Amino acid sequence: MRRRGFSTLPHQKEEMIFMSTIRRNEELCWRYWRIFHPFRCHLNGWFSWKRTGLCSSWLAVLDPQKRVLIPAWFQKGSLPSPSPSLPLILVGPGTGCAPFRGFVEERALQSRSGSTAPILFFFGCRNEENDFLYRDFWLFHSQKGGVLSEEKGGGFFAAFSRDQQQKVYVQHKMREQSFKIWNLLTEGAAVYVAGSANKMPSDVLLAFEEIVSKEGGVPKEAAVRWLRALEKAGKYHVEAWS
């Protein structure tokens, strides 16, 4: 059995990391899970009868009335926590929304004692009915006066890829909101992308390139250079896992 490390995302200064096992090429590997609350533990995932995971299957049959000891490690996050004055563009489909729940919750607390910059959040999943993670949380903060509300200059946009004949992903929702995205970018916004390491990060980057080119009125090559400069300035962050 070998260890496989996944870097953590910051919300709290120290985070709890759960370690579970996954199969990879008939070999058992360690996998780290991110926890973003000092007192509560949230594990994002699904249980399926067609395919079961080693750790998730074990968790599913635990008796909630019995005490179970689970080994945990503490490790500092690898991404910078945004300041309250920094506008944010968050893209977190699926379980990629986990760190941004912490970002939004923290900014909501900060807004009680002072002004905060707006947040645009793009979430995506297969079906609204089945896997809309933290639905009530996002909708609550999208209401009037919330940190994700249009009144505050932000917005929450969800893409449900399988709820219609033509698939809709986060990058499609981003293109629909290109003007808002460009406005925040010109105000100095930072971009955070989290989720699957397959095609999502490259598809999202392509959408950003098209938005910068379209709204900024520059050629595609100039848009690519603009985003590279944003990354070098520490304002384009990607946390992806397989």
Disulfide bonds with the S-S distance in Angstrom:
none
